[in-house]
Amino acid sequence: MEKGDRGYEEESMDKFKTKKELKLLFEKLNLRFLISNEIFYPELQECNLRNSSYYIDNCQEFQHLEEQYGEKLINHNQALIYVKKVDSEIGYGLFSAEPMKEGNLIGQYTGIVQEASVYDDPNEDISAGTEFAIDYPDEIPGLPPLEINAGTAGSILRFANHSFMPNLRVEHAVIGNEWMIFYIADMNIDADTQLFCDYGDDYWSADFREVVIP
C-alpha cells in the first residue's frame, strides 16, 4: 500500500491534531462532529431556563461562569487540544497541545440532547449509550430526564478519559438560553499532557462498569 493512501493513514496514524486528521478520525469511528448540541425538543428551546428553581438557587455561580466563559463558548472557542491513541484497551485520549493555566477554557462538551438512557441489563451493550452521556443539568417541565449524549455525535471533548485525580473540571451554565457543559483546566497543565476528568460516582454505580485507574 502506498504511503499516501488513505487506508494506510487510517491504520498507521495514532495522533490527530489538525482539522483534517480529526475529520479522518471521526469518519473512521463513524462519528458526526458537532460544534454545538443537537436538540430535538422545541419545548427546551422555547422555555426560559433561568426561571427554574435550580438556576435561581445557584444564580450567582451560574452568572459568574457565564461572565467568565460565555462569550468564548458562544464563539465556539476551544483550547489547542488533540486526540491520541492511548492503548488497545482504553482506546483514545485527549491531550493538551500547549501549556494551559488553571481556569483556562478547554471547550464545550457537545452531543445529542435526548431522553436519558436507562440500562437495567448488565449484559446490554452501552457503547453508544451512557458511556458518552452526561446528565442534562436541569429538569424541564413536560420533558423526560435528559442527557447530552456524544455516543454517535459530539466534539473531541468526548475523548477525555476518567481519573480520580483529574486535571480538568466539568462545569455547566446557561449561555444564551441553552445549558452548556464545558471543561476547564483545574490546574496548570504542561503541553502534551493527557487530559482527564472525573466521571462522578453515578457513572460507576452500574455493576457492569469497571474502574480503570491510569
BALOBA-1460 file (C-alpha; in Angstrom, 3 decimals):
// residues 214
<rec num="1" residu="m" x="0.000" y="0.000" z="0.000"/>
<rec num="2" residu="e" x="1.350" y="3.433" z="-0.926"/>
<rec num="3" residu="k" x="2.214" y="5.754" z="1.944"/>
<rec num="4" residu="g" x="-0.160" y="8.433" z="0.660"/>
<rec num="5" residu="d" x="-3.074" y="6.011" z="0.532"/>
<rec num="6" residu="r" x="-5.913" y="6.953" z="2.888"/>
<rec num="7" residu="g" x="-6.262" y="3.407" z="4.189"/>
<rec num="8" residu="y" x="-2.627" y="3.453" z="5.234"/>
<rec num="9" residu="e" x="-3.171" y="6.730" z="7.081"/>
<rec num="10" residu="e" x="-6.183" y="5.357" z="8.944"/>
<rec num="11" residu="e" x="-4.264" y="2.321" z="10.164"/>
<rec num="12" residu="s" x="-0.938" y="3.976" z="10.977"/>
<rec num="13" residu="m" x="-1.948" y="7.310" z="12.485"/>
<rec num="14" residu="d" x="-2.198" y="7.404" z="16.277"/>
<rec num="15" residu="k" x="-2.218" y="11.183" z="16.827"/>
<rec num="16" residu="f" x="-4.909" y="13.502" z="15.445"/>
<rec num="17" residu="k" x="-4.188" y="17.240" z="15.669"/>
<rec num="18" residu="t" x="-5.282" y="19.085" z="12.530"/>
<rec num="19" residu="k" x="-8.867" y="19.545" z="11.355"/>
<rec num="20" residu="k" x="-8.158" y="17.141" z="8.506"/>
<rec num="21" residu="e" x="-6.765" y="14.491" z="10.855"/>
<rec num="22" residu="l" x="-9.656" y="14.866" z="13.314"/>
<rec num="23" residu="k" x="-12.159" y="14.616" z="10.477"/>
<rec num="24" residu="l" x="-10.452" y="11.393" z="9.428"/>
<rec num="25" residu="l" x="-10.710" y="10.046" z="12.985"/>
<rec num="26" residu="f" x="-14.403" y="10.869" z="13.251"/>
<rec num="27" residu="e" x="-15.052" y="9.199" z="9.901"/>
<rec num="28" residu="k" x="-13.056" y="6.153" z="10.971"/>
<rec num="29" residu="l" x="-15.125" y="5.830" z="14.167"/>
<rec num="30" residu="n" x="-18.384" y="6.561" z="12.327"/>
<rec num="31" residu="l" x="-18.994" y="9.702" z="14.390"/>
<rec num="32" residu="r" x="-20.501" y="13.055" z="13.487"/>
<rec num="33" residu="f" x="-18.685" y="16.157" z="14.685"/>
<rec num="34" residu="l" x="-20.954" y="18.657" z="16.455"/>
<rec num="35" residu="i" x="-19.808" y="22.201" z="17.105"/>
<rec num="36" residu="s" x="-22.923" y="22.706" z="19.273"/>
<rec num="37" residu="n" x="-25.597" y="20.490" z="20.792"/>
<rec num="38" residu="e" x="-28.205" y="18.875" z="18.568"/>
<rec num="39" residu="i" x="-31.594" y="19.495" z="20.184"/>
<rec num="40" residu="f" x="-34.890" y="17.966" z="19.066"/>
<rec num="41" residu="y" x="-37.168" y="19.364" z="21.749"/>
<rec num="42" residu="p" x="-38.960" y="22.626" z="20.795"/>
<rec num="43" residu="e" x="-40.080" y="22.961" z="24.430"/>
<rec num="44" residu="l" x="-36.456" y="23.083" z="25.524"/>
<rec num="45" residu="q" x="-35.597" y="25.803" z="23.050"/>
<rec num="46" residu="e" x="-38.651" y="27.919" z="23.839"/>
<rec num="47" residu="c" x="-38.661" y="27.946" z="27.664"/>
<rec num="48" residu="n" x="-36.671" y="30.380" z="29.793"/>
<rec num="49" residu="l" x="-34.093" y="28.175" z="31.500"/>
<rec num="50" residu="r" x="-33.260" y="30.925" z="34.007"/>
<rec num="51" residu="n" x="-36.708" y="30.637" z="35.585"/>
<rec num="52" residu="s" x="-36.121" y="27.206" z="37.098"/>
<rec num="53" residu="s" x="-35.627" y="26.822" z="40.843"/>
<rec num="54" residu="y" x="-32.258" y="25.135" z="40.219"/>
<rec num="55" residu="y" x="-30.957" y="28.119" z="38.278"/>
<rec num="56" residu="i" x="-32.398" y="30.662" z="40.724"/>
<rec num="57" residu="d" x="-30.904" y="28.852" z="43.740"/>
<rec num="58" residu="n" x="-27.447" y="28.897" z="42.116"/>
<rec num="59" residu="c" x="-27.744" y="32.042" z="40.011"/>
<rec num="60" residu="q" x="-24.627" y="33.777" z="41.370"/>
<rec num="61" residu="e" x="-22.405" y="30.854" z="40.432"/>
<rec num="62" residu="f" x="-24.008" y="30.453" z="37.002"/>
<rec num="63" residu="q" x="-23.798" y="34.173" z="36.277"/>
<rec num="64" residu="h" x="-20.123" y="34.179" z="37.244"/>
<rec num="65" residu="l" x="-19.424" y="31.271" z="34.875"/>
<rec num="66" residu="e" x="-21.375" y="32.967" z="32.108"/>
<rec num="67" residu="e" x="-19.420" y="36.205" z="32.548"/>
<rec num="68" residu="q" x="-16.148" y="34.289" z="32.525"/>
<rec num="69" residu="y" x="-16.727" y="31.854" z="29.682"/>
<rec num="70" residu="g" x="-19.991" y="32.783" z="27.942"/>
<rec num="71" residu="e" x="-18.586" y="34.785" z="25.034"/>
<rec num="72" residu="k" x="-15.914" y="32.176" z="24.321"/>
<rec num="73" residu="l" x="-18.478" y="29.380" z="24.333"/>
<rec num="74" residu="i" x="-20.858" y="31.281" z="22.060"/>
<rec num="75" residu="n" x="-17.940" y="31.770" z="19.648"/>
<rec num="76" residu="h" x="-17.060" y="28.043" z="19.918"/>
<rec num="77" residu="n" x="-13.587" y="28.812" z="21.262"/>
<rec num="78" residu="q" x="-11.521" y="25.814" z="22.223"/>
<rec num="79" residu="a" x="-8.068" y="25.270" z="23.672"/>
<rec num="80" residu="l" x="-5.374" y="23.718" z="21.493"/>
<rec num="81" residu="i" x="-6.004" y="20.040" z="22.146"/>
<rec num="82" residu="y" x="-5.613" y="16.828" z="20.196"/>
<rec num="83" residu="v" x="-6.612" y="13.177" z="20.266"/>
<rec num="84" residu="k" x="-4.095" y="10.368" z="20.588"/>
<rec num="85" residu="k" x="-4.316" y="6.590" z="20.749"/>
<rec num="86" residu="v" x="-3.599" y="5.574" z="24.347"/>
<rec num="87" residu="d" x="-3.717" y="1.785" z="24.142"/>
<rec num="88" residu="s" x="-5.861" y="-1.029" z="22.752"/>
<rec num="89" residu="e" x="-7.978" y="-1.301" z="25.909"/>
<rec num="90" residu="i" x="-8.735" y="2.353" z="26.630"/>
<rec num="91" residu="g" x="-8.606" y="3.474" z="23.016"/>
<rec num="92" residu="y" x="-8.141" y="7.211" z="22.518"/>
<rec num="93" residu="g" x="-7.398" y="10.036" z="24.926"/>
<rec num="94" residu="l" x="-7.458" y="13.835" z="24.900"/>
<rec num="95" residu="f" x="-4.174" y="15.769" z="25.188"/>
<rec num="96" residu="s" x="-3.024" y="19.369" z="25.567"/>
<rec num="97" residu="a" x="-1.139" y="20.785" z="22.589"/>
<rec num="98" residu="e" x="0.208" y="23.749" z="24.573"/>
<rec num="99" residu="p" x="0.705" y="24.740" z="28.231"/>
<rec num="100" residu="m" x="-2.556" y="25.650" z="29.957"/>
<rec num="101" residu="k" x="-3.191" y="27.724" z="33.038"/>
<rec num="102" residu="e" x="-5.659" y="26.854" z="35.755"/>
<rec num="103" residu="g" x="-9.054" y="28.233" z="34.788"/>
<rec num="104" residu="n" x="-8.458" y="28.112" z="31.033"/>
<rec num="105" residu="l" x="-11.466" y="27.033" z="28.993"/>
<rec num="106" residu="i" x="-10.851" y="23.716" z="27.255"/>
<rec num="107" residu="g" x="-14.078" y="23.628" z="25.270"/>
<rec num="108" residu="q" x="-17.734" y="22.611" z="25.182"/>
<rec num="109" residu="y" x="-18.852" y="19.015" z="25.534"/>
<rec num="110" residu="t" x="-21.415" y="18.622" z="22.771"/>
<rec num="111" residu="g" x="-23.737" y="15.811" z="21.795"/>
<rec num="112" residu="i" x="-27.346" y="14.939" z="21.137"/>
<rec num="113" residu="v" x="-29.781" y="16.218" z="23.751"/>
<rec num="114" residu="q" x="-32.095" y="13.241" z="24.191"/>
<rec num="115" residu="e" x="-34.042" y="11.262" z="26.753"/>
<rec num="116" residu="a" x="-31.682" y="9.897" z="29.381"/>
<rec num="117" residu="s" x="-30.568" y="6.321" z="28.748"/>
<rec num="118" residu="v" x="-31.591" y="3.688" z="31.258"/>
<rec num="119" residu="y" x="-29.779" y="0.367" z="31.327"/>
<rec num="120" residu="d" x="-31.082" y="-2.306" z="33.677"/>
<rec num="121" residu="d" x="-29.474" y="-5.248" z="31.886"/>
<rec num="122" residu="p" x="-25.767" y="-5.616" z="32.784"/>
<rec num="123" residu="n" x="-25.252" y="-7.587" z="29.566"/>
<rec num="124" residu="e" x="-26.611" y="-4.821" z="27.327"/>
<rec num="125" residu="d" x="-24.189" y="-3.040" z="25.015"/>
<rec num="126" residu="i" x="-23.810" y="0.543" z="26.278"/>
<rec num="127" residu="s" x="-21.070" y="1.687" z="23.913"/>
<rec num="128" residu="a" x="-23.297" y="4.325" z="22.300"/>
<rec num="129" residu="g" x="-25.295" y="4.983" z="25.459"/>
<rec num="130" residu="t" x="-24.226" y="6.141" z="28.866"/>
<rec num="131" residu="e" x="-20.507" y="5.708" z="28.159"/>
<rec num="132" residu="f" x="-20.546" y="9.124" z="26.468"/>
<rec num="133" residu="a" x="-23.604" y="10.657" z="28.138"/>
<rec num="134" residu="i" x="-23.706" y="13.463" z="30.678"/>
<rec num="135" residu="d" x="-26.921" y="14.209" z="32.549"/>
<rec num="136" residu="y" x="-28.658" y="17.379" z="31.417"/>
<rec num="137" residu="p" x="-28.111" y="19.945" z="34.195"/>
<rec num="138" residu="d" x="-31.777" y="20.698" z="34.911"/>
<rec num="139" residu="e" x="-35.214" y="19.111" z="34.709"/>
<rec num="140" residu="i" x="-37.528" y="20.686" z="32.160"/>
<rec num="141" residu="p" x="-41.292" y="20.655" z="32.895"/>
<rec num="142" residu="g" x="-43.137" y="18.428" z="30.433"/>
<rec num="143" residu="l" x="-39.988" y="16.593" z="29.295"/>
<rec num="144" residu="p" x="-38.411" y="13.343" z="30.488"/>
<rec num="145" residu="p" x="-34.996" y="13.385" z="32.184"/>
<rec num="146" residu="l" x="-32.474" y="14.353" z="29.514"/>
<rec num="147" residu="e" x="-28.815" y="13.781" z="28.750"/>
<rec num="148" residu="i" x="-26.207" y="15.169" z="26.372"/>
<rec num="149" residu="n" x="-25.045" y="12.048" z="24.568"/>
<rec num="150" residu="a" x="-21.853" y="12.046" z="22.493"/>
<rec num="151" residu="g" x="-22.004" y="8.332" z="21.711"/>
<rec num="152" residu="t" x="-22.547" y="8.883" z="17.984"/>
<rec num="153" residu="a" x="-22.016" y="12.638" z="17.604"/>
<rec num="154" residu="g" x="-20.157" y="15.286" z="19.572"/>
<rec num="155" residu="s" x="-16.975" y="17.308" z="20.000"/>
<rec num="156" residu="i" x="-13.485" y="15.960" z="20.685"/>
<rec num="157" residu="l" x="-14.101" y="16.565" z="24.412"/>
<rec num="158" residu="r" x="-15.773" y="13.126" z="24.287"/>
<rec num="159" residu="f" x="-12.267" y="11.607" z="24.256"/>
<rec num="160" residu="a" x="-11.344" y="12.880" z="27.739"/>
<rec num="161" residu="n" x="-10.842" y="9.812" z="29.923"/>
<rec num="162" residu="h" x="-11.644" y="9.336" z="33.604"/>
<rec num="163" residu="s" x="-9.314" y="9.789" z="36.542"/>
<rec num="164" residu="f" x="-9.925" y="10.083" z="40.278"/>
<rec num="165" residu="m" x="-7.171" y="12.707" z="40.191"/>
<rec num="166" residu="p" x="-8.366" y="14.784" z="37.217"/>
<rec num="167" residu="n" x="-6.707" y="17.850" z="35.754"/>
<rec num="168" residu="l" x="-9.989" y="19.104" z="34.247"/>
<rec num="169" residu="r" x="-13.131" y="20.390" z="35.927"/>
<rec num="170" residu="v" x="-16.580" y="19.879" z="34.412"/>
<rec num="171" residu="e" x="-18.819" y="22.946" z="34.638"/>
<rec num="172" residu="h" x="-22.243" y="23.919" z="33.333"/>
<rec num="173" residu="a" x="-24.135" y="27.173" z="32.935"/>
<rec num="174" residu="v" x="-26.904" y="28.734" z="30.889"/>
<rec num="175" residu="i" x="-25.221" y="30.505" z="27.975"/>
<rec num="176" residu="g" x="-27.642" y="32.465" z="25.837"/>
<rec num="177" residu="n" x="-30.702" y="30.339" z="26.532"/>
<rec num="178" residu="e" x="-29.009" y="26.950" z="26.480"/>
<rec num="179" residu="w" x="-27.462" y="24.791" z="29.151"/>
<rec num="180" residu="m" x="-23.860" y="24.167" z="28.108"/>
<rec num="181" residu="i" x="-21.472" y="21.673" z="29.645"/>
<rec num="182" residu="f" x="-17.818" y="22.635" z="29.321"/>
<rec num="183" residu="y" x="-14.401" y="21.654" z="30.615"/>
<rec num="184" residu="i" x="-11.945" y="23.937" z="32.400"/>
<rec num="185" residu="a" x="-8.314" y="23.341" z="33.366"/>
<rec num="186" residu="d" x="-8.309" y="22.576" z="37.095"/>
<rec num="187" residu="m" x="-4.574" y="23.216" z="37.427"/>
<rec num="188" residu="n" x="-1.622" y="24.364" z="35.355"/>
<rec num="189" residu="i" x="-1.053" y="21.750" z="32.648"/>
<rec num="190" residu="d" x="2.065" y="21.157" z="30.556"/>
<rec num="191" residu="a" x="1.926" y="20.621" z="26.808"/>
<rec num="192" residu="d" x="1.386" y="17.042" z="25.594"/>
<rec num="193" residu="t" x="-0.273" y="16.026" z="28.862"/>
<rec num="194" residu="q" x="-3.272" y="13.713" z="28.834"/>
<rec num="195" residu="l" x="-6.431" y="15.470" z="29.990"/>
<rec num="196" residu="f" x="-8.667" y="13.700" z="32.499"/>
<rec num="197" residu="c" x="-11.969" y="14.467" z="34.170"/>
<rec num="198" residu="d" x="-13.812" y="12.694" z="36.982"/>
<rec num="199" residu="y" x="-16.883" y="10.948" z="35.565"/>
<rec num="200" residu="g" x="-18.539" y="11.040" z="39.001"/>
<rec num="201" residu="d" x="-19.945" y="8.406" z="41.350"/>
<rec num="202" residu="d" x="-23.131" y="7.877" z="39.327"/>
<rec num="203" residu="y" x="-21.110" y="6.741" z="36.327"/>
<rec num="204" residu="w" x="-19.563" y="3.887" z="38.312"/>
<rec num="205" residu="s" x="-22.767" y="2.887" z="40.116"/>
<rec num="206" residu="a" x="-23.664" y="0.313" z="37.450"/>
<rec num="207" residu="d" x="-22.211" y="-3.128" z="38.150"/>
<rec num="208" residu="f" x="-21.128" y="-3.636" z="34.545"/>
<rec num="209" residu="r" x="-18.585" y="-0.789" z="34.639"/>
<rec num="210" residu="e" x="-15.050" y="-1.311" z="35.803"/>
<rec num="211" residu="v" x="-12.857" y="1.406" z="37.261"/>
<rec num="212" residu="v" x="-9.674" y="1.825" z="35.237"/>
<rec num="213" residu="i" x="-7.010" y="3.841" z="37.037"/>
<rec num="214" residu="p" x="-4.471" y="5.195" z="34.502"/>
